[in-house]
Amino acid sequence: MLYLGTAVADSEVMRRWHRTRQVINYVNLSTPAGLLIALIGGARPCRGEQGLIFAHGYRIPFPVAGAFTVGNVVLTKNGEGYLTGRLLDHEARHANQYVACVGLPMIVLYVVAAGVSYAICGNPASWNPFERLADLDDGGYPHMAARWSRSREGRSGHDLHDR
């Protein structure tokens, strides 16, 4: 019974956090920006889980990702049912990052981090601190070795877990 009480208390804390995140990301303009991007991209916004807004049917080919988050809006070209489980948790962590970065500066910081990651390993996510903090595995991203740590014998360094 104690466990059930803890689970209920934890879920109440999460609901409060989701609501707080919604308000902060609306005030810092990242969620309105996400809704505008959804509108421009032809996506259909709807209420999602974890206090997020899902925008399915995004048609613009950039960024190249199965899903991406702007504020509390998770945009995807895929249909309903795609944003579940670990991927949903990954995208929710990005919504939290918009809170920590005070909104729209997150976009600039993310692009810089993606460029640095690409320079380090040839992949915009593997060394990107935003993707690492959101969990690379949950987002479906590879763990790439840095270019300078790869051997000259042709080791690709594509997956650090293979070492």
Backbone as ProteinMPNN parsed JSONL, in Angstrom:
{"seq_chain_A": "MLYLGTAVADSEVMRRWHRTRQVINYVNLSTPAGLLIALIGGARPCRGEQGLIFAHGYRIPFPVAGAFTVGNVVLTKNGEGYLTGRLLDHEARHANQYVACVGLPMIVLYVVAAGVSYAICGNPASWNPFERLADLDDGGYPHMAARWSRSREGRSGHDLHDR", "coords_chain_A": {"N_chain_A": [[0.815, -1.196, 0.0], [1.988, 1.196, 0.68], [3.684, 1.617, -1.484], [1.856, 2.119, -3.562], [0.771, 4.52, -2.634], [3.053, 6.135, -2.824], [3.44, 6.064, -5.579], [1.147, 7.411, -6.452], [1.599, 9.924, -5.293], [3.966, 10.588, -6.638], [2.967, 10.743, -9.263], [1.301, 12.931, -9.027], [3.151, 14.942, -8.489], [4.49, 14.899, -10.942], [2.41, 15.723, -12.669], [2.066, 18.331, -11.745], [4.592, 19.354, -12.41], [4.473, 19.104, -15.229], [2.445, 20.942, -15.791], [3.628, 23.298, -14.826], [5.835, 23.439, -16.553], [4.444, 23.778, -18.955], [3.358, 26.371, -18.622], [5.701, 27.955, -18.263], [7.063, 27.484, -20.717], [5.237, 28.565, -22.455], [5.19, 31.263, -21.716], [7.889, 31.915, -22.183], [7.889, 31.94, -24.87], [8.563, 29.747, -26.45], [6.758, 27.598, -26.853], [4.573, 28.909, -28.277], [6.11, 29.493, -30.584], [6.679, 26.894, -31.459], [4.081, 26.043, -32.102], [3.549, 27.791, -34.22], [5.487, 26.919, -36.071], [4.485, 24.353, -36.479], [2.048, 24.99, -37.731], [2.974, 26.303, -40.086], [4.342, 24.147, -41.176], [2.314, 22.414, -41.842], [1.323, 20.6, -39.979], [-0.841, 18.806, -37.689], [-1.86, 19.915, -34.722], [-2.445, 18.443, -31.507], [-3.653, 17.591, -28.235], [-1.306, 15.989, -26.216], [0.439, 13.368, -24.401], [2.059, 13.705, -21.162], [1.813, 16.435, -20.757], [2.364, 17.622, -23.161], [2.133, 18.944, -26.536], [1.207, 17.33, -29.394], [2.186, 17.35, -32.76], [1.285, 16.107, -35.57], [2.08, 14.991, -38.915], [3.879, 16.806, -40.029], [5.343, 18.533, -42.702], [7.627, 19.748, -43.788], [10.919, 19.161, -44.935], [13.012, 19.626, -43.156], [13.937, 19.871, -39.777], [16.005, 16.923, -40.294], [14.686, 14.409, -38.862], [12.956, 11.983, -36.865], [11.239, 13.047, -35.06], [10.891, 16.241, -33.498], [11.317, 18.805, -31.029], [9.86, 21.851, -30.008], [9.621, 24.062, -27.569], [6.79, 23.102, -25.837], [5.814, 21.623, -27.867], [5.759, 18.82, -29.85], [6.882, 17.88, -32.86], [6.234, 15.891, -35.729], [6.606, 13.991, -38.733], [5.312, 11.686, -38.861], [2.398, 9.594, -38.211], [-0.357, 9.412, -35.811], [0.315, 7.677, -32.767], [2.997, 7.3, -33.055], [4.567, 8.781, -31.29], [5.502, 7.583, -28.569], [6.372, 5.769, -25.544], [9.848, 5.356, -25.033], [10.798, 7.219, -26.919], [8.955, 9.304, -26.639], [9.507, 10.027, -23.984], [12.115, 10.97, -24.383], [11.655, 13.229, -26.043], [10.107, 14.743, -24.275], [12.04, 15.398, -22.408], [13.514, 17.186, -23.926], [11.644, 19.274, -24.028], [11.789, 20.041, -21.369], [14.353, 21.082, -21.435], [13.989, 23.432, -22.859], [12.814, 24.997, -20.904], [14.979, 25.24, -19.113], [16.772, 26.634, -20.72], [15.605, 29.056, -21.036], [13.731, 29.325, -23.074], [13.593, 30.311, -26.448], [16.427, 30.762, -26.935], [17.419, 28.206, -26.741], [17.218, 27.002, -29.264], [19.268, 28.172, -30.824], [21.488, 27.444, -29.243], [21.25, 24.665, -29.429], [21.666, 24.222, -32.194], [24.326, 25.095, -32.467], [25.548, 23.217, -30.745], [24.951, 20.872, -32.161], [26.444, 21.299, -34.477], [29.059, 21.297, -33.414], [29.131, 18.675, -32.429], [28.921, 17.282, -34.848], [31.342, 18.038, -36.017], [33.091, 16.793, -34.253], [32.499, 14.012, -34.414], [31.129, 13.38, -36.764], [28.419, 13.096, -36.627], [25.429, 14.733, -35.844], [24.176, 14.359, -33.376], [25.454, 12.594, -31.529], [27.553, 13.677, -29.86], [26.304, 15.862, -28.907], [25.329, 17.805, -26.267], [22.645, 18.316, -25.559], [21.182, 16.229, -26.735], [22.432, 14.078, -25.488], [21.733, 14.527, -22.798], [19.017, 14.184, -23.049], [18.93, 11.538, -23.524], [20.495, 9.516, -25.627], [19.959, 6.879, -26.547], [17.177, 6.606, -26.075], [16.267, 8.438, -27.924], [16.977, 7.207, -30.236], [19.504, 7.536, -31.322], [22.919, 7.101, -32.49], [25.912, 6.103, -30.69], [28.67, 7.623, -31.256], [32.193, 7.411, -31.775], [34.772, 9.823, -31.144], [36.383, 11.547, -33.843], [39.188, 11.733, -33.6], [39.813, 9.612, -31.993], [39.602, 7.309, -33.378], [41.064, 4.481, -34.943], [43.737, 4.257, -37.381], [43.472, 2.105, -38.981], [41.051, 1.907, -40.095], [38.81, 1.685, -38.458], [35.51, 2.415, -37.881], [34.193, 3.632, -35.766], [31.542, 3.788, -35.218], [29.861, 2.877, -33.161], [30.033, 3.257, -29.837], [29.358, 1.422, -27.937], [30.239, -1.036, -28.782], [32.809, -1.41, -28.03]], "CA_chain_A": [[0.0, 0.0, 0.0], [2.897, 2.333, 0.706], [4.159, 1.829, -2.846], [0.779, 2.75, -4.305], [0.723, 5.908, -2.193], [4.212, 6.815, -3.4], [3.187, 6.21, -7.014], [0.15, 8.477, -6.605], [2.28, 11.182, -4.977], [4.882, 10.867, -7.745], [2.216, 11.164, -10.44], [0.834, 14.298, -8.755], [4.324, 15.806, -8.683], [4.725, 14.992, -12.387], [1.359, 16.574, -13.251], [2.4, 19.725, -11.403], [5.738, 19.756, -13.229], [4.012, 19.281, -16.609], [1.709, 22.216, -15.846], [4.624, 24.369, -14.665], [6.583, 23.495, -17.815], [3.552, 24.369, -19.956], [3.275, 27.819, -18.39], [7.009, 28.574, -18.523], [7.371, 27.44, -22.147], [4.346, 29.496, -23.138], [5.665, 32.617, -21.401], [9.187, 32.162, -22.825], [7.553, 31.977, -26.295], [8.98, 28.578, -27.22], [5.578, 26.845, -27.287], [3.953, 29.597, -29.412], [6.961, 29.297, -31.769], [6.441, 25.522, -31.906], [2.768, 26.005, -32.753], [3.7, 28.478, -35.504], [6.226, 25.999, -36.945], [3.533, 23.293, -36.829], [1.115, 25.568, -38.698], [3.702, 26.498, -41.346], [4.704, 22.828, -41.695], [1.129, 21.633, -42.178], [1.057, 19.57, -38.968], [-2.094, 18.901, -36.949], [-1.623, 19.86, -33.27], [-3.458, 17.87, -30.618], [-3.16, 17.388, -26.873], [-0.587, 14.73, -26.07], [0.778, 12.929, -23.052], [3.099, 14.4, -20.414], [1.625, 17.874, -20.866], [2.911, 18.077, -24.438], [1.253, 19.072, -27.691], [1.737, 16.56, -30.515], [1.852, 17.917, -34.066], [1.521, 15.044, -36.55], [1.941, 15.36, -40.317], [4.804, 17.89, -40.385], [5.715, 18.266, -44.094], [8.889, 20.373, -44.203], [11.953, 18.127, -44.774], [14.047, 20.019, -42.197], [15.163, 19.084, -39.649], [15.918, 15.501, -40.622], [14.5, 13.684, -37.595], [11.639, 11.371, -36.742], [10.462, 13.996, -34.265], [11.675, 17.296, -32.847], [10.52, 19.533, -30.047], [10.035, 23.292, -29.83], [8.788, 24.344, -26.402], [6.035, 21.904, -25.462], [5.252, 21.067, -29.094], [6.565, 17.769, -30.464], [6.492, 17.799, -34.263], [6.666, 14.685, -36.429], [5.957, 13.704, -40.013], [4.612, 10.419, -38.663], [1.023, 9.653, -37.743], [-0.654, 9.163, -34.399], [0.856, 6.424, -32.275], [4.456, 7.296, -33.197], [5.181, 9.404, -30.115], [5.207, 6.759, -27.401], [7.482, 5.113, -24.854], [11.144, 6.0, -24.82], [10.9, 8.401, -27.775], [8.17, 10.354, -25.991], [10.299, 10.481, -22.831], [13.23, 11.738, -24.95], [11.146, 14.532, -26.486], [9.694, 15.48, -23.069], [13.266, 15.963, -21.821], [13.826, 18.391, -24.704], [10.736, 20.329, -23.55], [12.392, 20.518, -20.117], [15.534, 21.871, -21.781], [13.526, 24.778, -23.222], [12.653, 25.707, -19.632], [16.316, 25.537, -18.59], [17.453, 27.595, -21.614], [14.749, 30.24, -21.086], [12.992, 29.395, -24.321], [14.128, 30.282, -27.804], [17.885, 30.583, -27.041], [17.685, 26.768, -26.878], [17.374, 26.659, -30.682], [20.627, 28.57, -31.215], [22.42, 26.586, -28.507], [21.151, 23.318, -29.985], [22.31, 24.214, -33.515], [25.777, 25.154, -32.215], [25.944, 21.916, -30.189], [24.881, 19.889, -33.245], [27.607, 21.544, -35.328], [30.254, 20.822, -32.702], [29.047, 17.217, -32.429], [29.243, 16.833, -36.206], [32.79, 18.222, -36.197], [33.798, 15.821, -33.414], [32.315, 12.594, -34.759], [30.416, 13.169, -38.016], [27.002, 12.905, -36.341], [24.998, 15.912, -35.08], [23.568, 14.038, -32.084], [26.251, 11.761, -30.615], [28.301, 14.474, -28.881], [25.47, 17.023, -28.602], [24.903, 17.656, -24.868], [21.184, 18.299, -25.445], [20.748, 14.864, -27.049], [22.945, 13.185, -24.444], [20.903, 14.72, -21.604], [17.691, 13.635, -23.344], [19.234, 10.109, -23.663], [20.71, 9.134, -27.025], [19.27, 5.62, -26.854], [15.738, 6.859, -26.142], [16.01, 9.163, -29.16], [17.361, 6.387, -31.382], [20.747, 8.049, -31.9], [24.104, 6.261, -32.262], [27.008, 6.565, -29.836], [29.827, 7.652, -32.161], [33.494, 7.777, -31.22], [35.359, 11.046, -31.701], [37.238, 11.292, -35.006], [40.587, 11.584, -33.22], [40.04, 8.376, -31.245], [39.475, 6.175, -34.289], [42.374, 4.003, -35.418], [44.014, 4.472, -38.806], [43.203, 0.865, -39.708], [39.726, 1.972, -40.7], [37.705, 1.491, -37.522], [34.555, 3.489, -38.159], [33.79, 4.319, -34.548], [30.11, 4.048, -35.268], [29.113, 2.574, -31.949], [30.914, 3.158, -28.682], [28.972, 0.264, -27.126], [30.911, -2.231, -29.29], [34.188, -1.473, -27.533]], "C_chain_A": [[0.857, 1.258, 0.0], [3.385, 2.659, -0.7], [3.108, 2.547, -3.685], [0.667, 4.223, -3.93], [1.866, 6.725, -2.761], [4.001, 7.059, -4.884], [2.188, 7.334, -7.277], [0.793, 9.833, -6.34], [3.229, 11.571, -6.103], [4.129, 11.352, -8.974], [1.661, 12.577, -10.248], [1.967, 15.3, -8.94], [4.589, 15.984, -10.174], [3.668, 15.867, -13.063], [1.643, 18.044, -12.966], [3.571, 20.216, -12.244], [5.309, 19.981, -14.67], [3.289, 20.616, -16.759], [2.664, 23.399, -15.729], [5.411, 24.551, -15.957], [5.734, 24.119, -18.918], [3.527, 25.889, -19.836], [4.596, 28.495, -18.752], [7.306, 28.596, -20.018], [6.407, 28.279, -22.979], [4.848, 30.927, -22.946], [6.998, 32.912, -22.094], [9.099, 32.092, -24.355], [7.99, 30.756, -27.096], [7.778, 27.743, -27.683], [4.81, 27.584, -28.384], [4.781, 29.464, -30.7], [6.767, 27.892, -32.33], [5.108, 25.377, -32.616], [2.805, 26.696, -34.112], [4.43, 27.583, -36.512], [5.311, 24.855, -37.389], [2.563, 23.782, -37.898], [1.777, 25.722, -40.064], [4.02, 25.152, -42.002], [3.527, 21.919, -42.003], [0.79, 20.53, -41.192], [-0.256, 19.851, -38.246], [-1.823, 18.795, -35.455], [-2.791, 19.211, -32.526], [-2.826, 17.67, -29.244], [-2.514, 16.013, -26.781], [-0.355, 14.386, -24.614], [1.847, 13.837, -22.452], [3.018, 15.924, -20.556], [2.148, 18.463, -22.163], [1.806, 18.245, -25.469], [1.919, 18.29, -28.813], [1.284, 17.229, -31.808], [2.26, 16.9, -35.131], [1.353, 15.58, -37.97], [2.799, 16.53, -40.752], [5.405, 17.589, -41.755], [7.041, 18.859, -44.549], [10.02, 19.373, -43.953], [13.103, 18.494, -43.833], [13.391, 20.291, -40.858], [14.919, 17.615, -39.995], [15.875, 14.733, -39.299], [13.109, 13.069, -37.604], [10.681, 12.261, -35.974], [11.417, 15.062, -33.749], [10.737, 18.152, -32.02], [10.878, 21.007, -30.054], [9.065, 23.695, -28.721], [8.111, 23.069, -25.95], [5.41, 21.232, -26.672], [6.231, 20.052, -29.679], [6.036, 17.569, -31.877], [7.042, 16.523, -34.881], [5.925, 14.559, -37.751], [5.08, 12.464, -39.894], [3.213, 10.628, -38.087], [0.88, 9.404, -36.256], [-0.139, 7.785, -34.002], [2.371, 6.343, -32.373], [5.144, 7.788, -31.924], [4.774, 8.656, -28.85], [6.5, 6.327, -26.723], [8.724, 5.964, -24.698], [11.322, 7.247, -25.691], [10.13, 9.566, -27.159], [8.914, 10.904, -24.778], [11.461, 11.358, -23.286], [12.758, 13.148, -25.335], [10.673, 15.368, -25.301], [10.912, 16.1, -22.384], [13.706, 17.199, -22.604], [12.908, 19.549, -24.288], [11.249, 20.904, -22.235], [13.595, 21.41, -20.402], [15.146, 23.281, -22.229], [13.289, 25.618, -21.97], [14.021, 26.16, -19.134], [17.044, 26.593, -19.418], [16.654, 28.878, -21.802], [14.153, 30.428, -22.487], [13.808, 29.335, -25.582], [15.651, 30.271, -27.919], [18.282, 29.109, -27.179], [17.938, 26.394, -28.338], [18.784, 26.986, -31.148], [21.655, 27.673, -30.538], [22.422, 25.17, -29.07], [21.872, 23.23, -31.333], [23.828, 24.263, -33.369], [26.272, 23.804, -31.702], [25.923, 20.831, -31.26], [26.069, 20.053, -34.189], [28.894, 21.049, -34.702], [30.271, 19.295, -32.689], [29.42, 16.655, -33.798], [30.743, 16.948, -36.47], [33.58, 17.169, -35.421], [33.701, 14.404, -33.972], [31.598, 12.33, -36.076], [28.926, 12.915, -37.836], [26.531, 14.069, -35.47], [24.426, 15.617, -33.699], [24.529, 13.416, -31.076], [26.99, 12.532, -29.532], [27.555, 15.756, -28.511], [24.964, 16.882, -27.161], [23.383, 17.642, -24.689], [20.641, 16.894, -25.725], [21.229, 13.875, -25.995], [22.093, 13.3, -23.176], [19.475, 14.204, -21.804], [17.749, 12.119, -23.529], [19.28, 9.706, -25.136], [19.919, 7.889, -27.402], [17.764, 5.827, -26.98], [15.365, 7.594, -27.422], [16.382, 8.39, -30.41], [18.644, 6.832, -32.054], [21.925, 7.134, -31.597], [25.078, 6.918, -31.29], [28.277, 6.501, -30.687], [31.091, 8.038, -31.407], [33.97, 9.07, -31.869], [36.299, 10.679, -32.845], [38.678, 11.007, -34.591], [40.87, 10.295, -32.456], [39.926, 7.131, -32.119], [40.85, 5.772, -34.794], [42.527, 4.254, -36.911], [43.734, 3.227, -39.629], [41.78, 0.822, -40.25], [38.568, 1.69, -39.762], [36.759, 2.675, -37.661], [34.159, 4.261, -36.92], [32.306, 4.565, -34.463], [29.376, 3.774, -33.978], [30.063, 2.355, -30.785], [30.579, 1.946, -27.815], [29.685, -1.005, -27.567], [32.311, -2.398, -28.734], [34.329, -2.369, -26.35]], "O_chain_A": [[0.495, 2.265, -0.608], [3.49, 3.828, -1.072], [3.428, 3.473, -4.43], [0.49, 5.077, -4.798], [1.677, 7.881, -3.139], [4.338, 8.126, -5.397], [2.359, 8.116, -8.212], [0.558, 10.787, -7.082], [3.298, 12.739, -6.486], [4.587, 12.266, -9.659], [1.565, 13.338, -11.211], [1.76, 16.383, -9.487], [4.88, 17.092, -10.625], [3.999, 16.667, -13.937], [1.481, 18.897, -13.839], [3.561, 21.345, -12.735], [5.738, 20.956, -15.286], [3.496, 21.335, -17.737], [2.526, 24.387, -16.451], [5.631, 25.676, -16.405], [6.239, 24.898, -19.726], [3.66, 26.603, -20.831], [4.606, 29.497, -19.467], [7.754, 29.617, -20.54], [6.738, 28.663, -24.101], [4.921, 31.703, -23.9], [7.22, 34.035, -22.547], [10.114, 32.175, -25.046], [7.804, 30.731, -28.313], [7.788, 27.233, -28.803], [4.418, 26.945, -29.36], [4.216, 29.336, -31.785], [6.699, 27.717, -33.547], [5.01, 24.67, -33.619], [2.162, 26.237, -35.056], [4.032, 27.503, -37.674], [5.357, 24.437, -38.546], [2.286, 23.067, -38.861], [1.211, 25.321, -41.081], [3.976, 25.025, -43.226], [3.724, 20.766, -42.389], [0.044, 19.611, -41.531], [-0.722, 20.99, -38.198], [-1.578, 17.696, -34.956], [-3.957, 19.405, -32.87], [-1.604, 17.591, -29.119], [-3.086, 15.008, -27.205], [-0.888, 15.033, -23.713], [2.462, 14.638, -23.156], [4.035, 16.615, -20.484], [2.354, 19.673, -22.257], [0.691, 17.753, -25.295], [3.072, 18.555, -29.151], [0.126, 17.629, -31.932], [3.42, 16.837, -35.54], [0.579, 16.509, -38.202], [2.486, 17.186, -41.745], [5.929, 16.494, -41.961], [7.532, 18.493, -45.617], [10.086, 18.789, -42.871], [14.071, 17.741, -43.726], [12.332, 20.919, -40.835], [13.785, 17.135, -39.989], [16.912, 14.448, -38.701], [12.2, 13.57, -38.265], [9.471, 12.237, -36.2], [12.611, 14.811, -33.584], [9.534, 18.217, -32.272], [12.053, 21.372, -30.1], [7.848, 23.674, -28.906], [8.776, 22.063, -25.706], [4.559, 20.356, -26.518], [7.382, 20.379, -29.967], [4.896, 17.147, -32.073], [8.17, 16.119, -34.597], [4.769, 14.966, -37.875], [4.211, 12.226, -40.732], [2.892, 11.689, -37.552], [1.862, 9.211, -35.539], [-0.155, 6.848, -34.8], [2.974, 5.416, -31.832], [6.187, 7.262, -31.534], [3.833, 9.041, -28.156], [7.588, 6.504, -27.269], [8.666, 7.124, -24.291], [11.929, 8.224, -25.253], [10.615, 10.698, -27.163], [8.948, 12.116, -24.57], [11.761, 12.371, -22.655], [13.4, 14.138, -24.984], [10.823, 16.59, -25.32], [10.826, 17.201, -21.842], [14.213, 18.154, -22.017], [13.361, 20.691, -24.208], [11.157, 22.11, -22.004], [13.829, 22.386, -19.689], [15.9, 24.227, -22.001], [13.538, 26.824, -21.977], [14.203, 27.324, -18.776], [17.842, 27.361, -18.882], [17.001, 29.703, -22.647], [14.083, 31.543, -23.005], [14.616, 28.427, -25.773], [16.153, 29.799, -28.939], [19.364, 28.803, -27.681], [18.79, 25.551, -28.617], [19.428, 26.162, -31.798], [22.588, 27.195, -31.184], [23.477, 24.546, -29.178], [22.604, 22.273, -31.585], [24.539, 23.547, -34.073], [27.296, 23.301, -32.164], [26.791, 19.957, -31.267], [26.637, 19.064, -34.651], [29.73, 20.45, -35.379], [31.317, 18.688, -32.916], [30.15, 15.668, -33.893], [31.341, 16.059, -37.075], [34.623, 16.708, -35.885], [34.694, 13.677, -34.003], [31.465, 11.174, -36.476], [28.241, 12.557, -38.794], [27.163, 14.369, -34.457], [24.209, 16.545, -32.92], [24.422, 13.69, -29.88], [27.046, 12.078, -28.39], [28.124, 16.639, -27.869], [24.24, 15.933, -26.861], [22.884, 17.014, -23.755], [19.741, 16.426, -25.027], [20.511, 12.937, -25.648], [21.77, 12.289, -22.552], [18.805, 13.832, -20.841], [16.706, 11.481, -23.676], [18.25, 9.575, -25.796], [19.284, 7.848, -28.455], [17.139, 5.285, -27.892], [14.271, 7.4, -27.952], [16.137, 8.852, -31.524], [18.859, 6.542, -33.231], [21.938, 6.463, -30.565], [25.063, 8.134, -31.099], [28.885, 5.439, -30.819], [31.062, 8.884, -30.513], [33.613, 9.372, -33.008], [36.936, 9.626, -32.818], [39.324, 10.132, -35.168], [42.03, 9.918, -32.285], [40.134, 6.016, -31.64], [41.701, 6.626, -35.044], [41.537, 4.441, -37.618], [43.755, 3.287, -40.858], [41.355, -0.192, -40.804], [37.446, 1.476, -40.221], [37.189, 3.825, -37.564], [33.82, 5.44, -37.016], [31.854, 5.442, -33.728], [28.344, 4.396, -33.724], [30.809, 1.376, -30.757], [31.42, 1.489, -27.041], [29.735, -1.969, -26.803], [32.938, -3.434, -28.951], [35.43, -2.524, -25.821]]}, "name": "protein", "num_of_chains": 1, "seq": "MLYLGTAVADSEVMRRWHRTRQVINYVNLSTPAGLLIALIGGARPCRGEQGLIFAHGYRIPFPVAGAFTVGNVVLTKNGEGYLTGRLLDHEARHANQYVACVGLPMIVLYVVAAGVSYAICGNPASWNPFERLADLDDGGYPHMAARWSRSREGRSGHDLHDR"}
